Amino acid sequence: MPEIEFPLAFGRRFEPWSYQATHGVLLLRSNKTTAAQTRVDLRFRFVEQMTLRAVIDEVTLDLVDGVYRMSPEDNVVAGSLEVIEDDLESGQPSVFDDKSLDSHIIRSLYHHRY
């Protein structure tokens, strides 16, 4: 999996999709639309802090002082970030959670803060 080169721009809408408090895992998802024929999942692991709106438009991921920043208002402090772009539908599980779906991956990237 190639490493993320920041900033990484997505001209799409993301929403918080799931959060596992016991493992500190946050999943943000951008589903397929008529303008974007793929789905993108952002998985943050070892989440220490987050400030997120219910909907985040025009995301540009950047790493600023150890914080993953998506917009001036939306930030996550986490140990790592992984990105998977796939051809799956909204209701299907994330490839992060079901490795049998790996054949649907179009692009995957990662960054480990520590």
Secondary structure, DSSP 8 states (H G I E B T S, - for coil): --B--SSEE--S-BEEEEEETTTTEEEEEE---SS--SEEEEEEES--EEE--S-B-S-EEEEETTEEESSSS-EEE-SEEEEEEES--TTS--TTT-GGGGGGEEEEEEEE--
